[in-house]
Amino acid sequence: MSNPNFHELVDDVFLSIEDSIEDSDIDIDYENANGMLTLTFEENASQIILSRQFSTSEIWIAAKSGGFHFKLDQYDKAGAWRNTVTGETMNQSLSNLCFQQSGARIEFSF
């Protein structure tokens, strides 16, 4: 994937995550700055940080339970971002991580 395309794709993913948060009833603050999207859970002040890694064309997620790397699956017609180790989709992983840190379920689709 060309690098300019990578930035557009990540921008779209981050905006979709923001939209999902806005549409939910869960108290999550978010800040999108400097190539990172930081989610802060109001009830316990824990955070999940998503960052774009230009050099590897990956999105990295840092959460209480660890760090995770995701790469666009170019063979998936839906354009899923997949964990580079487990193959799990990023929307499912992010949903699970949010549940682990907040106790509330939020669904993401990007």
KETORDO-178955 format. One line per field, with one value per atom (N, C-alpha, C): residue in three letters; x, y, z; atom name; residue number from 0. Coordinates in steps of 0.02 Angstrom, whole numbers, plus 50000, padded with zeros to 5 digits. Example, Ala and Ser with C-alpha at 12.3 -4.5 7.8 and 13.67 -1.06 7.14 Angstrom:
REM residues 2
code	(Ala	Ala	Ala	Ser	Ser	Ser)
px	(50660	50615	50660	50642	50684	50645)
py	(49716	49775	49835	49888	49947	50002)
pz	(50390	50390	50390	50354	50357	50394)
site	(N	CA	C	N	CA	C)
pos	(0	0	0	1	1	1)
REM end
This chain:
REM residues 110
code	(Met	Met	Met	Ser	Ser	Ser	Asn	Asn	Asn	Pro	Pro	Pro	Asn	Asn	Asn	Phe	Phe	Phe	His	His	His	Glu	Glu	Glu	Leu	Leu	Leu	Val	Val	Val	Asp	Asp	Asp	Asp	Asp	Asp	Val	Val	Val	Phe	Phe	Phe	Leu	Leu	Leu	Ser	Ser	Ser	Ile	Ile	Ile	Glu	Glu	Glu	Asp	Asp	Asp	Ser	Ser	Ser	Ile	Ile	Ile	Glu	Glu	Glu	Asp	Asp	Asp	Ser	Ser	Ser	Asp	Asp	Asp	Ile	Ile	Ile	Asp	Asp	Asp	Ile	Ile	Ile	Asp	Asp	Asp	Tyr	Tyr	Tyr	Glu	Glu	Glu	Asn	Asn	Asn	Ala	Ala	Ala	Asn	Asn	Asn	Gly	Gly	Gly	Met	Met	Met	Leu	Leu	Leu	Thr	Thr	Thr	Leu	Leu	Leu	Thr	Thr	Thr	Phe	Phe	Phe	Glu	Glu	Glu	Glu	Glu	Glu	Asn	Asn	Asn	Ala	Ala	Ala	Ser	Ser	Ser	Gln	Gln	Gln	Ile	Ile	Ile	Ile	Ile	Ile	Leu	Leu	Leu	Ser	Ser	Ser	Arg	Arg	Arg	Gln	Gln	Gln	Phe	Phe	Phe	Ser	Ser	Ser	Thr	Thr	Thr	Ser	Ser	Ser	Glu	Glu	Glu	Ile	Ile	Ile	Trp	Trp	Trp	Ile	Ile	Ile	Ala	Ala	Ala	Ala	Ala	Ala	Lys	Lys	Lys	Ser	Ser	Ser	Gly	Gly	Gly	Gly	Gly	Gly	Phe	Phe	Phe	His	His	His	Phe	Phe	Phe	Lys	Lys	Lys	Leu	Leu	Leu	Asp	Asp	Asp	Gln	Gln	Gln	Tyr	Tyr	Tyr	Asp	Asp	Asp	Lys	Lys	Lys	Ala	Ala	Ala	Gly	Gly	Gly	Ala	Ala	Ala	Trp	Trp	Trp	Arg	Arg	Arg	Asn	Asn	Asn	Thr	Thr	Thr	Val	Val	Val	Thr	Thr	Thr	Gly	Gly	Gly	Glu	Glu	Glu	Thr	Thr	Thr	Met	Met	Met	Asn	Asn	Asn	Gln	Gln	Gln	Ser	Ser	Ser	Leu	Leu	Leu	Ser	Ser	Ser	Asn	Asn	Asn	Leu	Leu	Leu	Cys	Cys	Cys	Phe	Phe	Phe	Gln	Gln	Gln	Gln	Gln	Gln	Ser	Ser	Ser	Gly	Gly	Gly	Ala	Ala	Ala	Arg	Arg	Arg	Ile	Ile	Ile	Glu	Glu	Glu	Phe	Phe	Phe	Ser	Ser	Ser	Phe	Phe	Phe)
px	(50043	50000	50045	50026	50066	50054	50104	50099	50044	50032	49976	49909	49900	49839	49832	49888	49887	49859	49881	49857	49782	49757	49685	49646	49671	49636	49634	49689	49691	49646	49647	49601	49529	49510	49442	49427	49474	49465	49455	49498	49493	49427	49405	49340	49282	49287	49235	49232	49290	49292	49260	49277	49247	49171	49147	49075	49041	49073	49045	49041	49091	49090	49034	49027	48974	48904	48897	48832	48816	48866	48856	48835	48814	48797	48853	48912	48968	49009	49030	49069	49142	49157	49226	49244	49297	49324	49375	49382	49433	49468	49531	49570	49609	49601	49635	49687	49750	49803	49870	49910	49978	49981	49932	49932	49910	49883	49860	49788	49752	49684	49686	49673	49674	49604	49585	49519	49529	49492	49496	49428	49426	49364	49351	49296	49280	49277	49249	49237	49300	49355	49416	49479	49471	49526	49578	49561	49607	49604	49657	49661	49678	49656	49678	49704	49764	49795	49807	49780	49791	49839	49890	49938	49953	49962	49980	50055	50076	50148	50162	50183	50193	50243	50298	50352	50331	50285	50264	50193	50160	50090	50044	50054	50015	49981	49929	49900	49918	49946	49963	49913	49894	49849	49886	49886	49913	49855	49849	49795	49824	49782	49806	49833	49801	49820	49880	49905	49964	49962	50010	50015	49998	49965	49942	49954	49974	49988	49937	49913	49862	49884	49873	49890	49829	49821	49765	49771	49719	49717	49697	49746	49733	49695	49687	49649	49576	49560	49492	49455	49400	49363	49335	49321	49294	49349	49411	49467	49478	49475	49483	49556	49564	49629	49635	49690	49698	49760	49753	49808	49863	49924	49979	50000	49977	49994	49936	49876	49819	49772	49773	49727	49659	49647	49583	49575	49513	49501	49509	49530	49541	49476	49421	49358	49337	49347	49331	49379	49443	49493	49479	49464	49452	49389	49338	49277	49292	49331	49349	49392	49440	49483	49442	49395	49352	49311	49286	49247	49291	49352	49397	49413	49417	49437	49379	49318	49262	49203	49201	49144	49083	49090	49035	49053	49004	49015	49001	49047	49038	49058	49018	49031	49062	49114	49147	49140	49131	49130	49169	49225	49267	49303)
py	(49942	50000	50061	50111	50173	50211	50247	50282	50334	50375	50422	50387	50330	50291	50266	50248	50225	50279	50340	50394	50405	50402	50409	50353	50292	50234	50240	50259	50266	50323	50378	50434	50410	50370	50343	50297	50255	50210	50251	50299	50340	50378	50405	50440	50392	50331	50281	50262	50256	50242	50299	50360	50418	50418	50402	50399	50346	50287	50233	50254	50289	50314	50364	50410	50461	50428	50374	50340	50296	50283	50239	50280	50246	50279	50273	50256	50244	50308	50322	50383	50372	50387	50382	50449	50479	50539	50516	50553	50536	50599	50591	50645	50618	50651	50631	50685	50670	50719	50684	50714	50691	50618	50596	50528	50476	50498	50451	50467	50415	50421	50393	50435	50415	50411	50352	50341	50341	50382	50384	50367	50316	50292	50332	50369	50415	50382	50322	50291	50272	50257	50236	50270	50316	50355	50312	50249	50208	50230	50213	50234	50176	50184	50143	50193	50179	50225	50188	50217	50191	50238	50210	50252	50223	50268	50247	50239	50185	50172	50174	50232	50246	50198	50185	50145	50072	50046	49976	49970	50027	50028	49989	49999	49966	50016	49993	50030	49990	50024	49992	50014	49966	49981	49965	50013	50002	50004	49951	49946	49917	49914	49885	49814	49776	49706	49696	49749	49742	49784	49770	49805	49758	49785	49744	49781	49744	49773	49748	49793	49776	49801	49758	49774	49762	49803	49795	49729	49689	49625	49640	49641	49659	49606	49546	49493	49492	49531	49535	49590	49571	49619	49676	49663	49715	49761	49742	49785	49783	49723	49717	49728	49761	49767	49707	49669	49608	49610	49580	49572	49532	49557	49525	49459	49445	49382	49333	49356	49311	49310	49362	49366	49395	49409	49438	49507	49524	49590	49645	49703	49758	49781	49781	49804	49757	49692	49645	49654	49661	49670	49734	49788	49852	49848	49814	49805	49766	49713	49673	49713	49751	49791	49844	49876	49925	49892	49832	49796	49779	49756	49739	49799	49858	49917	49956	49946	49986	49945	49881	49840	49851	49894	49909	49886	49864	49838	49893	49903	49949	49913	49920	49887	49936	49914	49955	49922	49962	49935	49982	49958	49997	49950)
pz	(50000	50000	50000	49962	49961	50026	50048	50112	50115	50061	50065	50075	50043	50051	50123	50154	50223	50269	50261	50305	50296	50235	50223	50256	50249	50279	50355	50386	50459	50481	50445	50461	50462	50411	50408	50467	50486	50543	50607	50618	50679	50681	50625	50624	50637	50611	50624	50698	50729	50801	50840	50822	50855	50847	50787	50775	50818	50823	50864	50937	50961	51030	51040	50993	50997	50997	50959	50953	51013	51055	51113	51173	51225	51288	51339	51316	51360	51368	51430	51444	51426	51363	51339	51308	51332	51300	51249	51195	51146	51122	51104	51076	51016	50960	50899	50883	50895	50884	50871	50828	50815	50793	50753	50727	50777	50834	50885	50904	50922	50949	51019	51068	51138	51164	51190	51220	51296	51332	51404	51433	51476	51506	51570	51569	51624	51692	51695	51761	51798	51762	51797	51770	51724	51694	51657	51642	51603	51530	51493	51424	51377	51315	51259	51208	51182	51135	51069	51015	50948	50913	50881	50846	50777	50730	50662	50658	50628	50618	50543	50521	50450	50418	50452	50423	50411	50451	50443	50416	50404	50381	50428	50493	50544	50590	50624	50679	50742	50791	50854	50907	50950	51005	51070	51116	51183	51232	51272	51321	51385	51437	51501	51491	51447	51439	51392	51361	51319	51256	51213	51149	51092	51041	50985	50919	50868	50802	50752	50709	50659	50591	50541	50472	50429	50378	50332	50295	50297	50260	50188	50144	50074	50037	50066	50033	50056	50106	50133	50095	50061	50020	50062	50125	50169	50195	50184	50206	50281	50311	50383	50404	50461	50493	50540	50535	50574	50618	50676	50723	50687	50689	50652	50683	50744	50777	50776	50796	50804	50745	50703	50647	50664	50729	50750	50718	50701	50672	50725	50702	50749	50780	50743	50773	50830	50823	50876	50935	50920	50973	51013	50977	51011	51054	51029	51068	51133	51127	51186	51235	51209	51253	51290	51256	51289	51344	51330	51381	51441	51429	51483	51527	51497	51535	51564	51537	51560	51585	51566	51584	51540	51490	51444	51374	51337	51270	51219	51174	51118	51054	51002	50939	50890	50856	50806	50738	50687	50619	50574	50550	50504	50458)
site	(N	CA	C	N	CA	C	N	CA	C	N	CA	C	N	CA	C	N	CA	C	N	CA	C	N	CA	C	N	CA	C	N	CA	C	N	CA	C	N	CA	C	N	CA	C	N	CA	C	N	CA	C	N	CA	C	N	CA	C	N	CA	C	N	CA	C	N	CA	C	N	CA	C	N	CA	C	N	CA	C	N	CA	C	N	CA	C	N	CA	C	N	CA	C	N	CA	C	N	CA	C	N	CA	C	N	CA	C	N	CA	C	N	CA	C	N	CA	C	N	CA	C	N	CA	C	N	CA	C	N	CA	C	N	CA	C	N	CA	C	N	CA	C	N	CA	C	N	CA	C	N	CA	C	N	CA	C	N	CA	C	N	CA	C	N	CA	C	N	CA	C	N	CA	C	N	CA	C	N	CA	C	N	CA	C	N	CA	C	N	CA	C	N	CA	C	N	CA	C	N	CA	C	N	CA	C	N	CA	C	N	CA	C	N	CA	C	N	CA	C	N	CA	C	N	CA	C	N	CA	C	N	CA	C	N	CA	C	N	CA	C	N	CA	C	N	CA	C	N	CA	C	N	CA	C	N	CA	C	N	CA	C	N	CA	C	N	CA	C	N	CA	C	N	CA	C	N	CA	C	N	CA	C	N	CA	C	N	CA	C	N	CA	C	N	CA	C	N	CA	C	N	CA	C	N	CA	C	N	CA	C	N	CA	C	N	CA	C	N	CA	C	N	CA	C	N	CA	C	N	CA	C	N	CA	C	N	CA	C	N	CA	C	N	CA	C	N	CA	C	N	CA	C	N	CA	C	N	CA	C	N	CA	C	N	CA	C	N	CA	C	N	CA	C	N	CA	C	N	CA	C	N	CA	C)
pos	(0	0	0	1	1	1	2	2	2	3	3	3	4	4	4	5	5	5	6	6	6	7	7	7	8	8	8	9	9	9	10	10	10	11	11	11	12	12	12	13	13	13	14	14	14	15	15	15	16	16	16	17	17	17	18	18	18	19	19	19	20	20	20	21	21	21	22	22	22	23	23	23	24	24	24	25	25	25	26	26	26	27	27	27	28	28	28	29	29	29	30	30	30	31	31	31	32	32	32	33	33	33	34	34	34	35	35	35	36	36	36	37	37	37	38	38	38	39	39	39	40	40	40	41	41	41	42	42	42	43	43	43	44	44	44	45	45	45	46	46	46	47	47	47	48	48	48	49	49	49	50	50	50	51	51	51	52	52	52	53	53	53	54	54	54	55	55	55	56	56	56	57	57	57	58	58	58	59	59	59	60	60	60	61	61	61	62	62	62	63	63	63	64	64	64	65	65	65	66	66	66	67	67	67	68	68	68	69	69	69	70	70	70	71	71	71	72	72	72	73	73	73	74	74	74	75	75	75	76	76	76	77	77	77	78	78	78	79	79	79	80	80	80	81	81	81	82	82	82	83	83	83	84	84	84	85	85	85	86	86	86	87	87	87	88	88	88	89	89	89	90	90	90	91	91	91	92	92	92	93	93	93	94	94	94	95	95	95	96	96	96	97	97	97	98	98	98	99	99	99	100	100	100	101	101	101	102	102	102	103	103	103	104	104	104	105	105	105	106	106	106	107	107	107	108	108	108	109	109	109)
REM end
